[in-house]
Amino acid sequence: MCNDIMVSVIIPVYNSKNYLENTIQSVLNQSYKNFELLLIDDGSTDESGIICDKYKEIDSRVKCIHQPNGGISHARNIGIENARGKYIAFSDDDDEMSPECLKSAVAFAEKEKLDLVRYNYRHEYIDGTVIKTVRRKTFPKEIVEHISTWNDYMKVIRCGQVVWAGIYNRNFINHNRIRFDETILYGIEDYIFIISCIMQSKRTGILPECLYTWKQRKAHSTSCITSREAFDNRLMAILKWIDADEQVQKHVRMTEIDKNLRNHAYAERIMSETIICNLSLKETNRIINDLKQKINFKKMTFKAYCGVDNRRKIKYLCADISIPMYIKLYKIWFHHKAIWKR
C-alpha cells in the first residue's frame, strides 16, 4: 500500500454482528486498494467489537476504535478526526459497497478536482425474509461548479441526502469545519451534513453509476425505530433540516412554486414519521398544523405539480388535502407495492 492513503472509509458499528462481516468484506474487496478502513465500535454489546478486532488482525488497512456508545453522529465525527486519507467515504454497518465504488469515485474526483462526489445507490427494504427494492431514478453525469439557483441545489440533493452515497475531500471537510450534529440520534443526521457540504463546495461531481447498496432493515435501522423518544428526536432533526434549507434559500434564486413544493416535502416527511411511530390522528394533526404555521405552508393548484413524479404528486396532494387519506395510501403502498419512496 502507498504511504499516502487516498481514501479513509469510516464505518460506525453498533450491534451488527449478523451483518458486519459482509459489510467489511465489501470494502476489503474493492478493486481500488489504496484505502484505510476505520471501524468505530460505538459501545456494541454483542460480538461486533470482536469482529472488528478480528479484521484488524487479518488486514493491516483496518483500524479499530472502541468507545462508549455516543450515537452514529459522534462515531462518524470520531472517524473524521482519525482519518488520514485524501478523501473520506462512509458506509453503514449492514450495507454493501460495489466493488468499483472507490475506484470510480476517486478517479472522477481526481480528474475533475472535486470537493465531493455524489453517486447513485440501490435501496433494499428488508423486513424479516421479505426484501422490497426501491427503484431510484437515474441522473446524468455532471459537475455543479457553484450553487446559485435552487435548481443547482436540487440537482445534487436528488442524488440523495445520504452520507454514504459519495466521497468527500478531507481537507475540504476540515477547512469548512463540517461535522455531524451529535444531538441527532435516530436518522436524518445526513441531511444537515450534506447541505453544509453542498453549500461550501466549489465543485461537486455527480455520477449516475449505482455504487452502493443501502439495506434498510426494519430490525436494525435507526430510521425504523418506533419509540416516542425516536420520533421526538427525528422531529427535532427535521426542524433543523428545515432551518438549514432556509439558510440555503437566502443564497439561491427560487420561485414561489419551488418554496411551496419544498414545504410540502417537509409536511409529507413528518406525516410519514407519525405513521411509523403510530401517533394518533389527533396528535398528527396538531404536529402538522404547527409545522404549517412555522413554514407558511400554502395550498397549491394541481398545475403547480407539473414536473413532479406521480407518486410524489399524490403524496403532496394528500399532505395538502387529507391526512387520513395520506395514512391509508401510505399503508397500501408500503405493504402491497413498495416502500413509500421518500
C-alpha positions, 0 to 999 in steps of 0.5 A: 500500500502507498504511504499516502492513503487516498481514501479513509472509509469510516464505518460506525458499528453498533450491534451488527454482528449478523451483518458486519462481516459482509459489510467489511468484506465489501470494502476489503474487496474493492478493486481500488486498494489504496484505502484505510478502513476505520471501524468505530465500535460505538459501545456494541454489546454483542460480538461486533467489537470482536469482529472488528478486532478480528479484521484488524488482525487479518488486514493491516488497512483496518483500524479499530476504535472502541468507545462508549456508545455516543450515537452514529453522529459522534462515531462518524465525527470520531472517524473524521478526526482519525482519518488520514486519507485524501478523501473520506467515504462512509458506509453503514454497518449492514450495507454493501459497497460495489466493488468499483465504488472507490475506484470510480469515485476517486478517479472522477474526483481526481480528474475533475478536482472535486470537493465531493462526489455524489453517486447513485445507490440501490435501496433494499427494504428488508423486513424479516425474509421479505426484501422490497427494492426501491427503484431510484431514478437515474441522473446524468453525469455532471459537475455543479461548479457553484450553487446559485439557483435552487435548481443547482441545489436540487440537482445534487440533493436528488442524488440523495441526502445520504452520507454514504452515497459519495466521497468527500475531500478531507481537507475540504471537510476540515477547512469548512469545519463540517461535522455531524450534529451529535444531538441527532440520534435516530436518522436524518443526521445526513441531511444537515451534513450534506447541505453544509457540504453542498453549500461550501463546495466549489465543485461537486461531481455527480455520477449516475453509476449505482455504487452502493447498496443501502439495506434498510432493515426494519430490525436494525435501522435507526430510521425504523425505530418506533419509540416516542423518544425516536420520533421526538428526536427525528422531529427535532432533526427535521426542524433543523433540516428545515432551518438549514434549507432556509439558510440555503434559500437566502443564497439561491434564486427560487420561485414561489412554486419551488418554496411551496413544493419544498414545504410540502416535502417537509409536511409529507416527511413528518406525516410519514414519521407519525405513521411509523411511530403510530401517533394518533390522528389527533396528535398528527394533526396538531404536529402538522398544523404547527409545522404549517404555521412555522413554514407558511405552508400554502395550498397549491393548484394541481398545475403547480405539480407539473414536473413532479413524479406521480407518486410524489404528486399524490403524496403532496396532494394528500399532505395538502388535502387529507391526512387520513387519506395520506395514512391509508395510501401510505399503508397500501403502498408500503405493504402491497407495492413498495416502500413509500419512496421518500 
